[in-house]
């Protein structure tokens, strides 16, 4: 029992020494040490949270699931893909078949092609990415473009004849509207053709592409096919399927040979596939966070211990054994790591909110980082491990302290 009491007394002394430094006139080194652990733990917290979200397939588990049928990398030139490039063909026929499935809420082939648009009134011209889609009655977005403003009668396709009434409607991004000097109701010409478009609406935001924005318009697929030559094979780049039933995926995989089905939200979404990337990210985060934390604690606590050698000499002089002095040093190190761990968990919670808000607003995808209750415990345990891993170095510095030399200096 006396040994146990002495042990806890030594631990308490180490704790109070840290508190004293933080409250003292010059808390610099100890504060920097706590901050270093906090940054490392926050990094571990955020990256692990993102890894959990990726591993759980956040986008697939959301209320609405967007599946995209896309050509695989080796699909070019194989039936039913068009001969030049990996592109889906007979997309209207496939769409009609998929629409018959009650589990599917919306399906549309999507073609993306560059067009040159010109304002015939002002002469302003610009290149845009044209997104060809099937119009929808619902307030639906494809590639950040609200396609519900387009006429849903979709007359121009005419069951594959491509000779129906030309609607010429387009939804333009704000940047395109500004470049061309147009607004809803304005007419623009399509460069290289005798066709024109009428601005049905100006989208409320730009089309996102990665971390940037591109000038874009959305228009009926059949009309884009007609002016870009895709009508010959009824071609498109991808087929979007919106559903809340994940069982649809197995059937989508049989629609085309030499294609794959990926899940995303929007054209720039995050693909949720089975991969070792989340585990690799989590392990990398643990190694990096551990390295940063150990480096900060070893450096700053080492400087603090070197500056306070006389205090260790006093402990030796008043009867503290080498073992008890070691307990004091270890308790100081763990205390600093614990304070840094607590601060890092708080910082990590705030950072995950920022990360989720950032990816949602920038990429248009659901929140990635998850924060299960055990993640805080994991981060806290990592902070304690950082303190324990640093202890041997600090114990070496303490063992090299010459009591007589320090007291007579």
C-alpha positions as CSV (number, residue, x, y, z in Angstrom):
1,X,0.0,0.0,0.0
2,X,2.7,2.6,0.7
3,X,4.2,1.9,-2.7
4,X,0.8,2.5,-4.3
5,X,0.4,5.7,-2.4
6,X,3.8,6.9,-3.4
7,X,3.1,6.0,-7.0
8,X,-0.1,8.0,-7.2
9,X,1.6,10.9,-5.3
10,X,4.3,11.0,-7.9
11,X,1.7,11.0,-10.7
12,X,-0.2,13.8,-9.0
13,X,3.1,15.8,-8.7
14,X,3.7,15.4,-12.4
15,X,0.1,16.5,-13.2
16,X,0.5,19.6,-11.0
17,X,3.8,20.5,-12.5
18,X,2.2,20.6,-15.9
19,X,-0.7,22.7,-14.6
20,X,1.8,25.0,-13.0
21,X,3.7,25.6,-16.2
22,X,0.5,26.3,-18.2
23,X,-0.5,28.8,-15.6
24,X,2.9,30.3,-15.2
25,X,4.5,33.4,-16.6
26,X,6.1,31.5,-19.5
27,X,3.9,28.6,-20.6
28,X,5.2,28.7,-24.2
29,X,6.9,25.3,-24.6
30,X,4.2,23.3,-22.8
31,X,1.5,25.1,-24.7
32,X,3.2,24.4,-28.0
33,X,3.5,20.8,-27.0
34,X,-0.2,20.5,-26.2
35,X,-1.0,22.3,-29.5
36,X,1.2,19.9,-31.5
37,X,-0.6,16.8,-30.0
38,X,-4.0,18.5,-30.7
39,X,-3.2,19.1,-34.4
40,X,-2.0,15.5,-34.8
41,X,-5.1,14.1,-33.0
42,X,-7.4,16.3,-35.1
43,X,-5.8,15.1,-38.3
44,X,-6.3,11.5,-37.1
45,X,-9.9,12.2,-36.2
46,X,-10.8,13.8,-39.6
47,X,-9.0,11.4,-41.9
48,X,-10.3,8.4,-39.9
49,X,-13.9,9.8,-40.1
50,X,-13.6,10.2,-43.9
51,X,-12.2,6.7,-44.2
52,X,-15.2,5.4,-42.2
53,X,-17.6,7.2,-44.5
54,X,-15.9,5.9,-47.6
55,X,-15.8,2.3,-46.3
56,X,-19.5,2.5,-45.4
57,X,-20.5,3.7,-48.8
58,X,-22.2,6.9,-47.7
59,X,-23.6,7.8,-51.1
60,X,-25.2,4.4,-51.6
61,X,-26.9,4.5,-48.2
62,X,-28.5,7.9,-48.9
63,X,-32.2,8.4,-49.4
64,X,-31.9,8.7,-53.2
65,X,-29.3,6.6,-55.0
66,X,-27.9,7.7,-58.3
67,X,-26.5,4.9,-60.4
68,X,-24.5,5.6,-63.6
69,X,-24.0,3.1,-66.3
70,X,-20.7,3.9,-67.9
71,X,-18.4,2.3,-70.4
72,X,-15.4,0.6,-68.9
73,X,-11.9,1.4,-70.0
74,X,-11.7,-1.6,-72.3
75,X,-15.2,-1.2,-73.8
76,X,-14.3,0.9,-76.8
77,X,-15.5,-0.6,-80.1
78,X,-17.6,-3.4,-78.7
79,X,-21.3,-3.9,-79.3
80,X,-23.5,-2.2,-78.3
81,X,-20.9,0.6,-77.9
82,X,-20.3,2.9,-80.8
83,X,-17.2,2.1,-82.8
84,X,-15.4,5.3,-82.2
85,X,-14.7,5.7,-78.5
86,X,-16.2,4.2,-75.5
87,X,-19.8,5.4,-75.8
88,X,-23.2,3.9,-75.1
89,X,-25.6,3.5,-78.0
90,X,-29.4,2.9,-78.4
91,X,-29.8,4.8,-75.2
92,X,-33.4,5.8,-75.8
93,X,-34.4,2.2,-76.3
94,X,-32.6,1.2,-73.1
95,X,-34.1,4.1,-71.2
96,X,-37.7,3.0,-72.2
97,X,-37.0,-0.5,-70.9
98,X,-35.6,0.8,-67.6
99,X,-38.5,3.2,-67.1
100,X,-40.9,0.3,-67.0
101,X,-39.3,-0.8,-63.7
102,X,-41.4,0.6,-60.8
103,X,-38.4,0.8,-58.5
104,X,-36.8,3.4,-60.7
105,X,-37.8,7.1,-60.1
106,X,-36.0,8.7,-63.0
107,X,-33.7,7.5,-65.8
108,X,-31.9,9.6,-68.4
109,X,-29.0,9.1,-70.8
110,X,-26.5,11.9,-70.4
111,X,-24.2,13.2,-73.2
112,X,-21.6,15.9,-72.6
113,X,-20.3,17.7,-75.6
114,X,-18.6,21.1,-76.2
115,X,-20.6,23.7,-78.2
116,X,-19.9,27.2,-79.3
117,X,-22.7,29.6,-78.6
118,X,-23.2,33.1,-80.0
119,X,-25.5,35.9,-79.1
120,X,-26.8,37.1,-82.5
121,X,-27.8,40.4,-81.1
122,X,-24.4,41.4,-79.5
123,X,-22.0,39.0,-81.2
124,X,-20.7,37.7,-77.9
125,X,-19.6,34.1,-78.2
126,X,-18.3,31.4,-75.8
127,X,-17.6,27.7,-75.6
128,X,-19.7,25.7,-73.2
129,X,-20.1,22.1,-72.0
130,X,-23.6,21.0,-73.2
131,X,-25.3,18.4,-71.0
132,X,-27.9,16.5,-72.9
133,X,-30.6,15.0,-70.7
134,X,-34.2,13.9,-70.7
135,X,-36.4,16.7,-69.1
136,X,-38.1,15.9,-65.8
137,X,-41.3,17.2,-64.2
138,X,-39.6,17.1,-60.8
139,X,-37.1,19.7,-59.6
140,X,-34.1,17.5,-60.6
141,X,-30.5,18.3,-61.1
142,X,-28.0,16.7,-63.4
143,X,-24.4,17.9,-63.2
144,X,-25.6,20.7,-61.0
145,X,-28.0,21.9,-63.7
146,X,-31.7,22.1,-62.9
147,X,-33.3,20.3,-65.9
148,X,-36.9,20.7,-64.7
149,X,-37.2,24.0,-66.7
150,X,-37.0,22.1,-70.0
151,X,-40.1,21.1,-71.9
152,X,-41.0,17.6,-70.9
153,X,-42.9,16.8,-74.1
154,X,-39.6,16.0,-75.7
155,X,-40.9,16.1,-79.2
156,X,-37.8,16.2,-81.4
157,X,-36.7,12.6,-80.8
158,X,-39.9,11.4,-82.6
159,X,-39.3,7.7,-81.6
160,X,-35.9,7.8,-83.2
161,X,-36.7,9.7,-86.4
162,X,-35.1,12.9,-85.0
163,X,-37.5,15.0,-87.1
164,X,-40.0,16.2,-84.5
165,X,-40.6,19.8,-83.4
166,X,-37.4,21.5,-82.3
167,X,-37.9,23.0,-78.9
168,X,-34.5,24.7,-78.8
169,X,-34.7,25.1,-75.0
170,X,-31.7,25.4,-72.8
171,X,-30.8,26.1,-69.2
172,X,-27.6,28.1,-69.0
173,X,-25.2,28.6,-66.1
174,X,-24.9,32.1,-64.6
175,X,-21.4,32.4,-66.1
176,X,-22.6,31.6,-69.6
177,X,-25.5,34.1,-69.2
178,X,-23.0,36.8,-68.2
179,X,-20.6,36.0,-71.0
180,X,-23.2,36.0,-73.7
181,X,-25.3,38.8,-72.2
182,X,-28.5,36.8,-72.2
183,X,-31.4,36.1,-69.9
184,X,-34.5,33.9,-69.8
185,X,-36.2,34.2,-73.2
186,X,-33.0,35.2,-75.1
187,X,-32.0,33.4,-78.3
188,X,-28.5,32.1,-79.0
189,X,-27.1,30.4,-82.1
190,X,-25.1,27.1,-82.1
191,X,-21.8,27.6,-83.9
192,X,-21.3,25.5,-87.0
193,X,-25.1,24.7,-87.4
194,X,-28.2,26.5,-88.5
195,X,-29.9,25.7,-85.2
196,X,-30.6,28.2,-82.3
197,X,-31.5,27.8,-78.7
198,X,-33.8,29.8,-76.4
199,X,-32.8,30.3,-72.8
200,X,-35.5,28.6,-70.8
201,X,-33.9,29.6,-67.5
202,X,-30.6,30.7,-65.9
203,X,-29.4,28.1,-63.5
204,X,-28.9,29.2,-59.8
205,X,-25.3,28.1,-59.7
206,X,-22.4,27.1,-61.9
207,X,-21.7,23.5,-62.9
208,X,-19.0,22.1,-60.6
209,X,-16.1,20.1,-62.1
210,X,-13.8,18.7,-59.4
211,X,-12.9,21.8,-57.3
212,X,-13.6,24.3,-60.1
213,X,-16.5,25.5,-62.3
214,X,-17.2,25.3,-66.0
215,X,-19.5,27.2,-68.3
216,X,-22.4,24.8,-69.1
217,X,-25.9,24.5,-70.5
218,X,-28.5,21.7,-70.2
219,X,-30.6,20.9,-73.2
220,X,-32.8,18.0,-74.5
221,X,-30.6,15.0,-75.3
222,X,-32.1,14.3,-78.8
223,X,-31.4,17.9,-79.8
224,X,-27.8,17.8,-78.6
225,X,-27.4,14.4,-80.4
226,X,-28.7,16.0,-83.6
227,X,-26.2,18.9,-83.7
228,X,-23.2,16.8,-82.6
229,X,-23.7,13.6,-84.7
230,X,-24.6,11.3,-81.8
231,X,-28.1,10.7,-83.4
232,X,-26.6,8.2,-85.9
233,X,-26.1,5.6,-83.1
234,X,-28.4,7.2,-80.5
235,X,-25.3,7.7,-78.4
236,X,-24.6,9.0,-75.0
237,X,-21.8,9.0,-72.5
238,X,-23.6,7.6,-69.5
239,X,-27.0,6.6,-68.3
240,X,-28.2,8.0,-65.0
241,X,-30.7,5.9,-62.9
242,X,-32.2,7.5,-59.8
243,X,-33.8,5.0,-57.4
244,X,-34.1,4.4,-53.6
245,X,-33.9,0.7,-54.1
246,X,-30.3,-0.7,-54.1
247,X,-31.5,-4.0,-55.6
248,X,-31.8,-2.3,-59.0
249,X,-28.0,-2.4,-59.3
250,X,-27.8,-6.1,-60.2
251,X,-30.1,-5.6,-63.1
252,X,-28.4,-2.5,-64.3
253,X,-25.2,-4.5,-64.6
254,X,-26.8,-6.7,-67.3
255,X,-28.1,-3.8,-69.5
256,X,-24.9,-3.5,-71.5
257,X,-21.9,-5.7,-71.9
258,X,-18.5,-4.1,-71.3
259,X,-19.8,-1.5,-69.0
260,X,-19.8,-0.9,-65.3
261,X,-22.3,0.5,-62.8
262,X,-21.0,3.1,-60.3
263,X,-22.9,5.0,-57.7
264,X,-22.6,8.7,-57.3
265,X,-24.6,11.8,-56.6
266,X,-24.2,14.1,-59.6
267,X,-21.6,13.8,-62.3
268,X,-18.8,14.8,-59.9
269,X,-19.9,12.5,-57.1
270,X,-17.8,10.0,-55.1
271,X,-17.9,6.4,-56.4
272,X,-18.6,4.0,-53.6
273,X,-16.8,0.8,-54.5
274,X,-15.1,-2.0,-52.6
275,X,-11.6,-0.9,-52.0
276,X,-8.7,-0.9,-49.5
277,X,-8.3,2.9,-49.8
278,X,-10.3,3.7,-46.6
279,X,-8.1,1.3,-44.6
280,X,-5.0,2.7,-46.2
281,X,-6.1,6.2,-45.4
282,X,-6.8,5.3,-41.8
283,X,-3.4,3.6,-41.3
284,X,-1.6,6.5,-43.0
285,X,-3.4,9.0,-40.7
286,X,-2.4,7.0,-37.7
287,X,1.2,6.9,-38.7
288,X,1.4,10.6,-39.7
289,X,-0.5,11.7,-36.5
290,X,1.7,9.6,-34.4
291,X,4.9,10.9,-36.0
292,X,3.8,14.5,-35.6
293,X,2.7,14.0,-32.0
294,X,5.8,12.2,-30.9
295,X,8.0,14.8,-32.6
296,X,6.3,17.7,-30.9
297,X,6.2,16.1,-27.5
298,X,9.8,14.8,-27.6
299,X,11.2,18.2,-28.8
300,X,9.2,20.5,-26.6
301,X,9.1,18.4,-23.5
302,X,12.8,17.6,-23.9
303,X,13.6,21.3,-23.9
304,X,11.3,21.8,-20.9
305,X,13.0,18.9,-19.0
306,X,16.5,20.2,-19.9
307,X,15.5,23.6,-18.6
308,X,14.2,22.1,-15.4
309,X,17.0,19.8,-14.5
310,X,17.5,21.6,-11.2
311,X,13.9,20.7,-10.2
312,X,14.7,17.0,-10.8
313,X,17.9,17.4,-8.7
314,X,15.8,18.8,-5.9
315,X,13.5,15.8,-6.0
316,X,16.5,13.5,-5.8
317,X,17.9,15.5,-2.8
318,X,14.6,15.3,-0.8
319,X,14.5,11.5,-1.2
320,X,12.7,10.7,-4.5
321,X,14.2,7.5,-5.8
322,X,15.1,7.2,-9.5
323,X,11.9,5.2,-10.0
324,X,9.7,7.8,-8.5
325,X,11.4,10.6,-10.5
326,X,10.7,8.5,-13.6
327,X,7.0,8.3,-12.6
328,X,6.9,12.1,-12.3
329,X,8.4,12.5,-15.8
330,X,6.1,10.0,-17.4
331,X,3.1,11.5,-15.7
332,X,4.0,14.9,-17.0
333,X,4.4,13.6,-20.5
334,X,1.1,11.7,-20.5
335,X,-0.7,14.7,-18.9
336,X,0.5,16.9,-21.8
337,X,-0.6,14.3,-24.3
338,X,-4.0,13.9,-22.6
339,X,-4.6,17.7,-22.7
340,X,-3.6,17.7,-26.4
341,X,-5.9,14.7,-27.1
342,X,-8.9,16.5,-25.6
343,X,-8.2,19.7,-27.5
344,X,-7.6,17.6,-30.7
345,X,-10.9,15.8,-30.3
346,X,-12.7,19.1,-30.1
347,X,-10.8,20.5,-33.0
348,X,-11.5,17.3,-35.0
349,X,-15.2,17.6,-34.4
350,X,-15.2,21.1,-35.7
351,X,-13.0,20.1,-38.6
352,X,-15.3,17.3,-39.7
353,X,-18.2,19.7,-39.8
354,X,-16.2,21.9,-42.0
355,X,-15.1,19.0,-44.3
356,X,-18.6,17.8,-44.7
357,X,-19.9,21.3,-45.5
358,X,-17.1,21.8,-47.9
359,X,-17.6,18.7,-50.0
360,X,-21.3,19.2,-50.0
361,X,-21.2,22.8,-51.3
362,X,-18.2,22.3,-53.6
363,X,-18.7,18.8,-55.0
364,X,-22.4,18.4,-54.4
365,X,-22.1,15.1,-52.6
366,X,-23.4,14.0,-49.3
367,X,-21.3,14.4,-46.1
368,X,-18.2,12.1,-46.2
369,X,-16.8,12.2,-42.7
370,X,-18.6,10.2,-40.0
371,X,-18.2,10.7,-36.3
372,X,-19.2,7.4,-34.5
373,X,-18.9,7.6,-30.6
374,X,-15.9,5.3,-30.5
375,X,-13.9,7.6,-32.8
376,X,-13.3,10.1,-29.9
377,X,-12.1,7.2,-27.7
378,X,-9.8,6.0,-30.5
379,X,-8.3,9.5,-30.9
380,X,-7.9,9.9,-27.1
381,X,-6.1,6.5,-26.9
382,X,-3.8,7.6,-29.7
383,X,-2.8,10.7,-27.8
384,X,-2.0,8.6,-24.7
385,X,0.1,6.3,-26.9
386,X,2.0,9.3,-28.2
387,X,2.9,10.3,-24.7
388,X,4.0,6.8,-23.7
389,X,6.1,6.5,-26.9
390,X,7.9,9.7,-26.0
391,X,8.6,8.8,-22.4
392,X,11.7,6.6,-23.0
393,X,13.6,9.6,-24.5
394,X,12.6,11.9,-21.7
395,X,13.5,9.3,-19.1
396,X,17.0,9.1,-20.7
397,X,17.3,12.9,-20.3
398,X,16.2,12.6,-16.7
399,X,18.7,9.8,-16.0
400,X,21.6,11.9,-17.2
401,X,20.9,14.7,-14.7
402,X,23.8,15.1,-12.2
403,X,22.2,16.1,-8.9
404,X,25.3,17.5,-7.3
405,X,26.3,19.5,-10.3
406,X,22.8,21.0,-10.7
407,X,22.5,21.9,-7.0
408,X,25.9,23.5,-6.8
409,X,25.6,25.4,-10.1
